[in-house]
C-alpha cells in the first residue's frame, strides 16, 4: 500500500466486506415480523459513509489483526450507530425528516416501528459481537462490555441526553466539547481502540490511539457543525441549517466558521502526531482522519 | 426448604439480593447526565414483582448454581424488562399513563428522556452481564448472545411489533399465542434457561425447562389479560380495561374469562409436570409458576 489511490482502494474493499457482512447478519425482509426487519434494513443498509467500521478495519490493519476478527466488531458498531440515528431523528428528539438523503425511519415506517427497529438493532449489535467465534471468549466479553459502556448512559446515550438539555439555551465551549465527547466521541473512540485490543497489549499504544480517537471524534463533529452552516444538503443528505433551526449550540455559532475550521485542523495535526508514534501501517487511519475532518458531505 | 413459608422466605431473600445488586449497578442520581440516571432508576427500581429474576435464581437453585453467578444474569434481565416497559408505554406505542402505580417514565421525565433511559438500560444490561467475572468467559458470551436474541427482532421487540400490528383488528388464538411467545415468552424462557446453562449440559433437562418456560410465559400472559378485565387497578398498578380501550385482542375477548382461566390452569399443570422430571429442588420454580398463573396483581 503506497499511494493514496491504494489506500482508498483498501478502504473500499473493507467497506464492501462490511456491507456484505451487514447484509448477511440482518434478518431478511421476509422473516417475520417483516415490517420490523424492513425498517432495520432500511436504516442499517442505507449506504452511509461507514466511517466508524472503516476506522475499525484501519486500526486492526495497523496492529496486524486479521479482518475475520474485525467483521463482527465493525458490524456491531454500525448497528449501534444506525440505531442511534433512528432514535435521534424521532419527533421527541431532534425531529429530523431527512437522513442519508431519504425520509427518516419514523417518516418511512411510523414512530412505533422506528423505536422498535432501533431497539432491535441495538440487540443485534450485541448478539453479533457476542457470538463471533473468530474472537476468543475473554477479549470478546471485554469488547461487548466496552461497546455497551460506549453507547450507554455515560457514553453515546448520555451525550444525546446532554445535547437535548442545551437545545434552546446558551452553552459554552467546554460544555459543547463534553457533549460531543460522549455523543459521537465515545463510539468513534471505541471503533479505533476495539480493534487494537485484539492486536496489542501495549498500554502506551492504547493511550495514543485513545487520544487519536478523541481528536478525530471532536474534529469530525466540528466539521459536522460547519457543514450544517456551509454545506450542500444534496451532498450531506441532511437538511441544512437544522442546528440553527432548533437553536442548537454549535462550534460555528460559538466561535465562528473560520475559528472552527482552525480548531478542526489543529485536532487533525494532533491526531496525525499520535499515529506517528505507532509502529504499524497507520496510513489508512491517517487517510480517514483527514477525510473526517475535511470532508464536504 | 420444606414449607411454603420457607420457599417464600427464600424468594424474598433472592429479591432483596437482586434489589441490592440493581442499586449498586445503576449509576447514582448525581452522576451526569443526572436526569437520565434519575429516569433509569425511577423505572428500574420501581419495585416491580421481579418475577423474571426470581425465575433465574430459582432455576439456578434447582441446578445448584451459586447465586454469585446468577446476580448479573438476573440484573440484566430486569434491566431489559424495565427498558421494554418504558418503550412500550410511550405515546407512539401503547400510550400508557400508569405503571407499577406511578406515572409512566415519559409522563414523569418527558418522552425524549424516556426513550434514552430505555436505550441506556438495554446497554447497561449487556454491560453488566458481559463484565461478570463470576461466569467463565465462554458461557458468558453464550449468555450475552442468547439474551440479545431473546430481546431482539425475533424475540421481545418482534413480539411488540406483532402486537402493534393486531391492535384494532381481529386476531385468532394462534396469532395471539405467537405474539405472547415472543413479546413476554422469550425473556421469561431466557430467565429460566440461562441459569440452567451454568448448571447442566443435559439437553433433555434444557428441553424440559424450555417447555416449562413456554407454559408459564403463556399462562402468565393469559392471567395478565384476565386481570385487565377483572383486576383491581389499585392492586395491579396499571389502568384497568386498557386492552379493551385500545381494542387489543386478548384471551378473554377471544374465548371468554372462564375458558381463559381453564387454559391457564392447564398450562400450570403442564409446567409442573415438566419440573417433576428434573432431579434438583424445583419447589421455588413450582411456587413461581403457580404465582404467575394465579396471581391477582
Interface residues (C-beta under 8 A of the other chain):
Chain A: X27 X31 X32 X33 X35 X36 X37 X40 X83 X87 X90 X92 X93 X110 X111 X112 X113 X115 X116 X118 X119 X120 X122 X123 X124 X126 X127 X130 X131 X136 X137 X138 X140 X141 X142 X144 X145 X147 X148 X149 X151 X152 X153 X154 X155 X157 X158 X160 X161 X162 X164 X165
Chain B: X27 X31 X32 X33 X35 X36 X37 X40 X83 X87 X90 X92 X93 X110 X111 X112 X113 X115 X116 X118 X119 X120 X122 X123 X124 X126 X127 X130 X131 X136 X137 X138 X140 X141 X142 X144 X145 X147 X148 X149 X151 X152 X153 X154 X155 X157 X158 X160 X161 X162 X164 X165
